[in-house]
Amino acid sequence: MPGRITANRIAVHKKKIRALARWYNEKCGFTARSCSDGSIFLQPPEKESAGLRLIPTDKLGNSGDSGYWKIGVGVPDAKYTVRKLVGNGVKIGMPRQFRDVGYLCHMADPAGNAIEILQDTFEYTPTKQTPPVKDHPLGCKAKIGQITIRARDIKRTTRFYEKLGMKFVCSEDVGSFDLYFYAFTEKKVPNTDTAAVENREWTYSLPCTTLEVQHVHNSRYSSPKVGEEGWQGMEITLPENQRAEFMKRFPSFKNGVVSDPDGYQVHVRFQ
């Protein structure tokens, strides 16, 4: 049984955290749950999806946050979702087909965190109509389809996340940069060539959250320090029977955290 990405971690000033959680609940339909550590966990309707963990902090601002890009909210019908969002007072443009990458559009939460609405399929792909969930703010059983970060050395990044147990499932040449996707999945990709276009819709349609990595050659990125506002890494859960092997692979693992080649924190829990 594979592991899974369970949360994207965002630190928010303690005076703003409840308002931000309320926005995700009212505008996106994410269920909010207060946790014993003071964080607020926001779960999308798709139960296999990762959630958002909002972490309270006393500090305003951060020393750099160029390593984190966005979350991608995966939906079966982007136009319908956008109409629901606009009707609920959210500022967002209409989706468009971007090359052979995806049918998408963008918005931001009140804290400025980028959110991409990404349809599971391309605009022109015939699909079985998914009945809308009319009483849900996004109109569907939405998920966090991607957590998107930026990496300096994609070969080192790929080795690290494959060592964590993820599968490299898809790559996309966007011109000025490349995109790489990794997933905890036992499913077989349609094409063993990760650059094959058919792997893209397959990846977007997975019910679980994937890791998307943007790679720009000769780039360097930063992330907030622990306790600062902004992105604070992600959380994954691995099967308990993988603990011993994990400790051998990652001798630097300490206090439940391991860092990837760019210094981004991965919080690991076994169950």
N, C-alpha and C positions, 0 to 999 in steps of 0.2 A: 504493500500500500504506500503510495507516495505521500510526501508532506504537502503542505499548502501555505500560501501566503495568507496571513490572517488579519493584518492591519497595516495601514499607512499612518505614520505618527507625525502629527503636527502640533508644535508647541504654540500656545496662544496666551496672551496676557490674561491673567485671572479675571480682570474686569470685563473682558470681552468674550470669554469662553462660552458662557451660557447663551448669549445672543447668537453666537456663531452656530452652536449646536441647534438652536431653535430654527435658524435659517435652513440648515440641512434637513431638519425634520419637516418644516412647512413647505419648502420649495422643492425638495428632492425626495421626500417620503422616507428618509432614513430613520430608523427607530433608534431613539436615544436611551442610553443606559448609564447611570452614574456608577463609577467603580470605586472600590475601597481606597485606591491610591490617589483619588481626587480627579482622575481623568474621566472623560466622557466618551463612551464608545458608541459609534453610529453605524448601524447595520443596514445595508441596502436590502431590498426585498429578496433577492437571490441569496439563498442561505449558503451556497458554496463560495460566494464572493467574500473577499476581504472586506473589512470595515474601515472606518476612519477612527483613529484614537486621538482625541484632542487633549493635550497635556497642559495643565495650568502652569504659568511661569510669572515671576515678578518682573522680569526684564522686558524692556521694550526694544524692538529692533534686533538686528544680529550683525555679525561680522562678515557675512557673505553667504549667499544662498544660490549660487549659480549652478550647483550640481543637481538640483531638483527642478523638474519641469512642470509636471501636472499629474492628475489622475484622468483616466478615460472612463467615462460612464457608458457602458455598453447597453444598447437598446435595439429592439427589432425594427422599429419604425421611427427614424430620426425626425421626420417632418411632424409626425403626430406628437412626439415628445416636446419638440420646440414650441408647437402651438400651445401645449399645456403650460409650459414654462412662461411664455409671453403672457398668457391669460392670468398667470399668477404673479405678474409684475416683475419678472426676471428679464434683464437686458441681455439679449442674445440674437445673433444673426441666423438666417436660414441656412440649413446644411447645403453643402455642395460636394460633388465628387472631385476629390483631389487626385489627379493622375490615376494610377492603378493602386493607390495606397488605401483610400477609404472614403466613405461618404460621411462627412463630419462638419462640425462647427464648434465654436468655443465661447466660453463665458468665464466668469470668475466669481468666487464667493466674496462676502463682504471684507474678508481679510486680505484679499488680493490673490489668493491661491487659484491657479489656472485649472479649469475643468474643460475637458473635451467631451462632447457628445459624439459618440462613434456608433454608427449602425453596424449590426453584426454582418451585414452583407453590403456589397457595392450597390449603388443607386440602380444600376441597370440589370441586376441579377434577379431573375424571377424566383420568388420565394413563396412558401406556404404562408398565408396570412395568419398572423398571430392575433387572436382577439385582444383588443385593448382592455386595460384595467381602468375603467373610466373614473373611478373614485380615487385613483392614486395620482399624486402630483406629477409624476413622469409618464403616467398612462400605461405603465407596463411593469413587468417583473425585472427591474433594472439591476445592474451589477456594477461593481468597479472592475472594469475589464482590464485596465492597465494601471500600473504605477510606473511613471516615466522618469528616468534619471539620465544623467549624462556621464560619460566615461572617457577617460584619457587614452587608455590602452585597451582596445576591445579584445585582444587575444587573452590578456591577463584576466579581464572581466569575465569572459566566457569560461575560462578554466575554473575560476572561483565559483561561479554559480552552478556549473555542472558538478563541481565537487560537493556543493550543497545538496545535490540531488535533483536539480532542475534539468530539463531537456531543452536544448537549443532548437526551436521549432520554426523560426521564420526570420528572414532578413529582407530589408527593403532599401534600395538605392534611391534616395530622394533628390540627389543632385549635389546640393551643398553639404549634405550629411547623410549618414546611413542609420537605419534603425534595425535593432536586433531584439528578438522576443524570446523569452525563456519561460517555461511553465513546469509546474509539478503535475505531470500527467502520465498515465500509462497508455493513453491512446496513441495510435499510429498516425503520423502526419500523412497527408495525401501524397506528398512528393518528397523523396529524400533530399532533393535539392532545396535547401532552405530559402533560396531566392525565388522559387517558383510562385507565381501569382496565386495559384489555388490554395497555397498554405495560408494566405492572408485572411481570407474570409473564414477559413477553418479555425484559425487562431482567435479571431474576434468572437467567434460563436461559442468558444469554450465557456462553461458556466463558472469556472474558477478565475481568479485574478492572475494575470500574467505580469512579468516584469518586462518593461520596454526600455531599451537603452539607446539613447541617441549618441552617436559617435561622430565627432568632427576631428579631423586629423590635426595633430599638433596643438591640441587644446588643453586647457587646465581649468579645473573647477574647484569650488569651495562649498562647504556646507556649514550651517550654524553650529556653534559650540553647544555642548550639553547645557540645557537650561536657558538658551536663548530662544527667541521667537523663531518660528519657521520649521522647516522639515527636520525631523529627528529620526530618520531611517524607517525601516519597516520591521514587521514581526512575522515570523514563520513558525509553524508547528510541524514537528517531525515525530514519527512513530517512536515509542519508547525503545523498541528493539534495535533502533539505529544509534542509540546514545553512545555505546562503546566505540563503534566505528567512527562516529563523528568526533569523539575526543582524540582519536588517533590522527584524523585528517586535519583537525584544527587545534593544535596544542596551545594556541594563543587564546582560545575560548576562555572568557573570564566573566563572572557575574552575569551570565546569561547572554553575553554579547560577543559577536565576532565582527571584525571590520573587513570590508571588501577592499580591492586594490586602490580605490580612490578615498578610502577612509570612511565610507558610509557605514553606519551601524546596522547590523542585522541582529535583531533580538530573537533568540531561539528558545522555544519551549518544547518539551517532550511530553507525549501523552499516549 
